Amino acid sequence: MEKHINELLDMDVIRKIGHNEIVDLTTPVLITWHDGKSRFCGDFRALNNYTKADRYLIPTIPHALDKLEKAQYITKMDCMKGFHQNGA
């Protein structure tokens, strides 16, 4: 679990909290598969109470493809850790 926590700290996804800070959003869980690989998980539904919703429409597929056709640059993203690779 320490390895996963250090990776998230290095990516600035999580931060250490002070001893007087109270954070009760989730209990981390380490899932280990039969091949020995592991994944760090948490149930963050309580965080929804503090999150502001975005108010915009999701583009349609034809609209997205039309914009892609005119693109000068196309990139790809690692889907395994892609959530943490995009800045907010």
Distance bins in CASP14 RR format, pairs under 12 A and 6 or more apart:
PFRMAT RR
TARGET T0000
AUTHOR 0000-0000-0000
RMODE 2
METHOD distances of the structure
MODEL  1
1 7 0 0 0 0 0 1 0 0 0 0 0
1 8 0 0 0 0 0 1 0 0 0 0 0
1 27 0 0 0 0 0 1 0 0 0 0 0
1 28 1 0 0 1 0 0 0 0 0 0 0
1 29 0 0 0 0 1 0 0 0 0 0 0
1 30 1 0 1 0 0 0 0 0 0 0 0
1 31 0 0 0 0 0 1 0 0 0 0 0
1 32 0 0 0 0 0 1 0 0 0 0 0
1 38 0 0 0 0 1 0 0 0 0 0 0
1 39 0 0 0 0 0 1 0 0 0 0 0
1 40 1 0 0 1 0 0 0 0 0 0 0
1 41 0 0 0 0 0 1 0 0 0 0 0
1 42 0 0 0 0 0 1 0 0 0 0 0
2 8 0 0 0 0 0 1 0 0 0 0 0
2 9 0 0 0 0 0 1 0 0 0 0 0
2 28 0 0 0 0 0 1 0 0 0 0 0
2 30 0 0 0 0 1 0 0 0 0 0 0
2 38 0 0 0 0 0 1 0 0 0 0 0
2 40 0 0 0 0 0 1 0 0 0 0 0
3 9 0 0 0 0 0 1 0 0 0 0 0
3 10 0 0 0 0 0 1 0 0 0 0 0
3 30 0 0 0 0 1 0 0 0 0 0 0
3 37 0 0 0 0 0 1 0 0 0 0 0
3 38 0 0 0 0 1 0 0 0 0 0 0
3 39 0 0 0 0 0 1 0 0 0 0 0
3 40 0 0 0 0 1 0 0 0 0 0 0
4 10 0 0 0 0 0 1 0 0 0 0 0
4 11 0 0 0 0 0 1 0 0 0 0 0
4 13 0 0 0 0 0 1 0 0 0 0 0
4 14 0 0 0 0 0 1 0 0 0 0 0
4 28 0 0 0 0 1 0 0 0 0 0 0
4 29 0 0 0 0 0 1 0 0 0 0 0
4 30 1 0 0 1 0 0 0 0 0 0 0
4 31 0 0 0 0 0 1 0 0 0 0 0
4 32 0 0 0 0 0 1 0 0 0 0 0
4 37 0 0 0 0 0 1 0 0 0 0 0
4 38 1 0 0 1 0 0 0 0 0 0 0
4 39 1 0 0 1 0 0 0 0 0 0 0
4 40 1 1 0 0 0 0 0 0 0 0 0
4 41 0 0 0 0 1 0 0 0 0 0 0
4 42 0 0 0 0 0 1 0 0 0 0 0
4 81 0 0 0 0 0 1 0 0 0 0 0
4 84 0 0 0 0 0 1 0 0 0 0 0
5 11 0 0 0 0 0 1 0 0 0 0 0
5 13 0 0 0 0 0 1 0 0 0 0 0
5 14 1 0 0 1 0 0 0 0 0 0 0
5 15 0 0 0 0 0 1 0 0 0 0 0
5 16 0 0 0 0 1 0 0 0 0 0 0
5 28 1 0 0 1 0 0 0 0 0 0 0
5 30 0 0 0 0 1 0 0 0 0 0 0
5 38 0 0 0 0 0 1 0 0 0 0 0
5 40 1 0 0 1 0 0 0 0 0 0 0
6 13 0 0 0 0 0 1 0 0 0 0 0
6 14 0 0 0 0 0 1 0 0 0 0 0
6 16 0 0 0 0 0 1 0 0 0 0 0
6 40 0 0 0 0 0 1 0 0 0 0 0
7 13 0 0 0 0 1 0 0 0 0 0 0
7 14 0 0 0 0 1 0 0 0 0 0 0
7 38 0 0 0 0 0 1 0 0 0 0 0
7 39 0 0 0 0 0 1 0 0 0 0 0
7 40 0 0 0 0 1 0 0 0 0 0 0
7 81 0 0 0 0 1 0 0 0 0 0 0
7 84 0 0 0 0 1 0 0 0 0 0 0
8 14 1 0 1 0 0 0 0 0 0 0 0
8 15 0 0 0 0 1 0 0 0 0 0 0
8 16 0 0 0 0 0 1 0 0 0 0 0
8 28 0 0 0 0 1 0 0 0 0 0 0
8 39 0 0 0 0 0 1 0 0 0 0 0
8 40 1 0 0 1 0 0 0 0 0 0 0
8 41 0 0 0 0 0 1 0 0 0 0 0
8 42 0 0 0 0 0 1 0 0 0 0 0
8 81 0 0 0 0 1 0 0 0 0 0 0
8 83 0 0 0 0 0 1 0 0 0 0 0
8 84 1 0 0 1 0 0 0 0 0 0 0
9 15 1 0 0 1 0 0 0 0 0 0 0
9 16 1 0 0 1 0 0 0 0 0 0 0
9 17 0 0 0 0 0 1 0 0 0 0 0
9 40 0 0 0 0 0 1 0 0 0 0 0
9 84 0 0 0 0 0 1 0 0 0 0 0
10 81 0 0 0 0 0 1 0 0 0 0 0
10 84 0 0 0 0 0 1 0 0 0 0 0
11 40 0 0 0 0 0 1 0 0 0 0 0
11 81 0 0 0 0 1 0 0 0 0 0 0
11 82 0 0 0 0 0 1 0 0 0 0 0
11 83 0 0 0 0 0 1 0 0 0 0 0
11 84 1 0 1 0 0 0 0 0 0 0 0
11 85 0 0 0 0 1 0 0 0 0 0 0
11 86 0 0 0 0 0 1 0 0 0 0 0
11 87 0 0 0 0 0 1 0 0 0 0 0
12 84 0 0 0 0 1 0 0 0 0 0 0
12 85 0 0 0 0 0 1 0 0 0 0 0
12 87 0 0 0 0 1 0 0 0 0 0 0
12 88 0 0 0 0 0 1 0 0 0 0 0
13 40 0 0 0 0 0 1 0 0 0 0 0
13 81 0 0 0 0 1 0 0 0 0 0 0
13 82 0 0 0 0 0 1 0 0 0 0 0
13 83 0 0 0 0 1 0 0 0 0 0 0
13 84 1 0 1 0 0 0 0 0 0 0 0
13 85 0 0 0 0 1 0 0 0 0 0 0
13 86 0 0 0 0 0 1 0 0 0 0 0
13 87 0 0 0 0 0 1 0 0 0 0 0
13 88 0 0 0 0 0 1 0 0 0 0 0
14 23 0 0 0 0 0 1 0 0 0 0 0
14 25 0 0 0 0 0 1 0 0 0 0 0
14 26 0 0 0 0 0 1 0 0 0 0 0
14 28 0 0 0 0 1 0 0 0 0 0 0
14 40 0 0 0 0 1 0 0 0 0 0 0
14 42 0 0 0 0 0 1 0 0 0 0 0
14 44 0 0 0 0 0 1 0 0 0 0 0
14 84 0 0 0 0 1 0 0 0 0 0 0
15 21 0 0 0 0 0 1 0 0 0 0 0
15 23 0 0 0 0 0 1 0 0 0 0 0
16 23 0 0 0 0 0 1 0 0 0 0 0
17 23 1 0 1 0 0 0 0 0 0 0 0
17 24 0 0 0 0 0 1 0 0 0 0 0
17 25 0 0 0 0 0 1 0 0 0 0 0
23 44 0 0 0 0 0 1 0 0 0 0 0
23 46 0 0 0 0 0 1 0 0 0 0 0
23 47 0 0 0 0 0 1 0 0 0 0 0
23 50 0 0 0 0 0 1 0 0 0 0 0
24 44 0 0 0 0 0 1 0 0 0 0 0
24 46 1 0 0 1 0 0 0 0 0 0 0
24 47 0 0 0 0 0 1 0 0 0 0 0
24 49 0 0 0 0 0 1 0 0 0 0 0
24 50 0 0 0 0 0 1 0 0 0 0 0
25 42 0 0 0 0 1 0 0 0 0 0 0
25 43 0 0 0 0 1 0 0 0 0 0 0
25 44 1 0 0 1 0 0 0 0 0 0 0
25 45 0 0 0 0 1 0 0 0 0 0 0
25 46 1 0 1 0 0 0 0 0 0 0 0
25 47 1 0 1 0 0 0 0 0 0 0 0
25 48 0 0 0 0 1 0 0 0 0 0 0
25 49 0 0 0 0 1 0 0 0 0 0 0
25 50 0 0 0 0 1 0 0 0 0 0 0
25 51 0 0 0 0 0 1 0 0 0 0 0
26 40 0 0 0 0 0 1 0 0 0 0 0
26 41 0 0 0 0 1 0 0 0 0 0 0
26 42 1 0 1 0 0 0 0 0 0 0 0
26 43 1 0 1 0 0 0 0 0 0 0 0
26 44 1 0 1 0 0 0 0 0 0 0 0
26 45 0 0 0 0 1 0 0 0 0 0 0
26 46 1 0 0 1 0 0 0 0 0 0 0
26 47 1 0 0 1 0 0 0 0 0 0 0
26 48 0 0 0 0 0 1 0 0 0 0 0
27 40 0 0 0 0 0 1 0 0 0 0 0
27 41 0 0 0 0 0 1 0 0 0 0 0
27 42 1 0 0 1 0 0 0 0 0 0 0
27 43 1 0 0 1 0 0 0 0 0 0 0
27 44 0 0 0 0 0 1 0 0 0 0 0
27 46 0 0 0 0 0 1 0 0 0 0 0
28 38 0 0 0 0 0 1 0 0 0 0 0
28 39 0 0 0 0 0 1 0 0 0 0 0
28 40 1 0 0 1 0 0 0 0 0 0 0
28 41 1 0 0 1 0 0 0 0 0 0 0
28 42 1 0 1 0 0 0 0 0 0 0 0
28 43 0 0 0 0 1 0 0 0 0 0 0
28 44 0 0 0 0 0 1 0 0 0 0 0
29 38 0 0 0 0 0 1 0 0 0 0 0
29 39 0 0 0 0 1 0 0 0 0 0 0
29 40 1 0 0 1 0 0 0 0 0 0 0
29 41 1 0 1 0 0 0 0 0 0 0 0
29 42 1 0 1 0 0 0 0 0 0 0 0
29 43 0 0 0 0 1 0 0 0 0 0 0
29 44 0 0 0 0 0 1 0 0 0 0 0
30 36 0 0 0 0 0 1 0 0 0 0 0
30 37 0 0 0 0 0 1 0 0 0 0 0
30 38 1 0 1 0 0 0 0 0 0 0 0
30 39 1 0 0 1 0 0 0 0 0 0 0
30 40 1 0 1 0 0 0 0 0 0 0 0
30 41 1 0 0 1 0 0 0 0 0 0 0
30 42 0 0 0 0 1 0 0 0 0 0 0
31 37 0 0 0 0 1 0 0 0 0 0 0
31 38 1 0 0 1 0 0 0 0 0 0 0
31 39 1 0 1 0 0 0 0 0 0 0 0
31 40 1 0 0 1 0 0 0 0 0 0 0
31 41 1 0 1 0 0 0 0 0 0 0 0
31 42 0 0 0 0 1 0 0 0 0 0 0
32 38 1 0 1 0 0 0 0 0 0 0 0
32 39 0 0 0 0 1 0 0 0 0 0 0
32 40 0 0 0 0 0 1 0 0 0 0 0
32 41 0 0 0 0 0 1 0 0 0 0 0
33 39 1 0 0 1 0 0 0 0 0 0 0
37 80 0 0 0 0 0 1 0 0 0 0 0
39 80 0 0 0 0 1 0 0 0 0 0 0
39 81 0 0 0 0 0 1 0 0 0 0 0
40 81 0 0 0 0 0 1 0 0 0 0 0
40 84 0 0 0 0 0 1 0 0 0 0 0
44 50 0 0 0 0 0 1 0 0 0 0 0
44 51 0 0 0 0 1 0 0 0 0 0 0
44 83 0 0 0 0 0 1 0 0 0 0 0
45 51 0 0 0 0 0 1 0 0 0 0 0
51 88 0 0 0 0 0 1 0 0 0 0 0
52 88 0 0 0 0 0 1 0 0 0 0 0
54 88 0 0 0 0 0 1 0 0 0 0 0
57 63 0 0 0 0 1 0 0 0 0 0 0
58 64 0 0 0 0 1 0 0 0 0 0 0
59 65 0 0 0 0 1 0 0 0 0 0 0
59 66 0 0 0 0 1 0 0 0 0 0 0
59 67 1 0 0 1 0 0 0 0 0 0 0
59 68 0 0 0 0 0 1 0 0 0 0 0
60 66 0 0 0 0 1 0 0 0 0 0 0
60 67 0 0 0 0 0 1 0 0 0 0 0
61 67 0 0 0 0 0 1 0 0 0 0 0
61 68 0 0 0 0 0 1 0 0 0 0 0
62 68 0 0 0 0 0 1 0 0 0 0 0
62 69 0 0 0 0 0 1 0 0 0 0 0
63 69 0 0 0 0 0 1 0 0 0 0 0
63 70 0 0 0 0 0 1 0 0 0 0 0
64 70 0 0 0 0 0 1 0 0 0 0 0
64 71 0 0 0 0 0 1 0 0 0 0 0
65 71 0 0 0 0 0 1 0 0 0 0 0
67 74 0 0 0 0 0 1 0 0 0 0 0
68 74 1 0 0 1 0 0 0 0 0 0 0
68 75 0 0 0 0 0 1 0 0 0 0 0
75 85 0 0 0 0 0 1 0 0 0 0 0
75 86 0 0 0 0 0 1 0 0 0 0 0
76 82 0 0 0 0 0 1 0 0 0 0 0
76 85 0 0 0 0 0 1 0 0 0 0 0
77 83 0 0 0 0 1 0 0 0 0 0 0
77 84 0 0 0 0 0 1 0 0 0 0 0
77 85 1 0 0 1 0 0 0 0 0 0 0
77 86 1 0 0 1 0 0 0 0 0 0 0
77 87 0 0 0 0 0 1 0 0 0 0 0
78 84 0 0 0 0 1 0 0 0 0 0 0
78 85 1 0 0 1 0 0 0 0 0 0 0
78 86 0 0 0 0 0 1 0 0 0 0 0
79 85 0 0 0 0 1 0 0 0 0 0 0
79 86 0 0 0 0 0 1 0 0 0 0 0
END
